[in-house]
């Protein structure tokens, strides 16, 4: 099964990456979300330190990651399991080329 594409938050202390929607996490970390009039905001409480490390995020701060199956099952993972997608990656270029070819065939 191919990797999944998901938005994640990264702890600024330990660099563990957390998938949105999987809180509370098995390692004791958790994510709170707040919807305001102007945006959606998140507070990540990572259990890597005592007291937990708290970081704040806005929806605009989120980045897209490719998530391995193991990390997806847990809802979090290390940078070697959850990879940041760069703009115009080979994967995206390939998808765009395939879409362009399909459109030409359907015309």
N, C-alpha and C positions, 0 to 999 in steps of 0.2 A: 504494500500500500504506500502511495507517495506521501511525503510530508504534508502537513497541514499548514495553511497560512492563517495566522492569528495576530491580533494586537496583544502586546504584552507590556508589562511594567518591569523595570529592573531596579533592584535594590542598589542604592548608591554605595553601600558598604561592602557587600559580599558578591555583588553582580549576579545573584540568582534572578532569573527571569520568571515572572508569574503571568499566567494566562488570565485574562479577565473572565469572570463568570464561574470560576472554580473555587472561590473562597467559601469557607475556610480551608486552608491547605493542610496536608498531612503533617508538615513540619512545624505546625503551630502558628504560621503566619496567616494574616487575613487582610482583606481588602474591603474598604468601605467606599461606596459611591454616593455622590450628592448631585442631584440635578438642580441647577439654578435657572433663573430666567435667561441667562446668557450662555451657559455652557454646562457641560457635565464634568465634574471634578472627582478625583479619586484620592484616597489616603491609603497608602500601603504600610502595613505594620509587619516588618520582617523580623523573624525570630532569631536572626543571626547574632544578636547582641542582647544583653540584659541591661536596662529595659529594651524592648524592641525598637528597632530603627524605624522612624516614621518619615515617610516622604510624601509629598503632595504632587499631583499630576492633573493636568487639564486634558481634555479629549484631544486637543491639537498637539499635545506632547507625545502622544502614542505613536509608535512605529510598528511596521508590519514585520513579522518574523516567520520563518519557516520552522515548524515544530516537529521534532521526531515523535514517533509513536509512543515511546516510553515516557517522554516528558508530557505528552498530551494526556496520557493515562493518569499521571500524578497531578497535572495542572501547573507544574513548575519544572524548571530544570536549569542546568548550568549552560554557559555560553557554547559549549561544545555539543549541546543537544538542541539548542534553540538559536537559530542563526538569523542575524539581522539581514533583511533584504535591502539591497541597494537599489536606487532608481535605475531602471533599464537593465536589469540583470539579464543574463543569457536566457533564463527561464521565461522572463516576461517578453523578451524579444522573440523567442520561439513561439510563444502563445500569440503574439501580435501577427507574426508571419502566417501562422496557421489560420487565423481569422481572416486575414486578407485573402489567402488562397481560397477559403470557403466562399467568401463573398464573390470572387471572380467566377467560381463554378456556378453559383446560383443566379448570375446575371444573364 
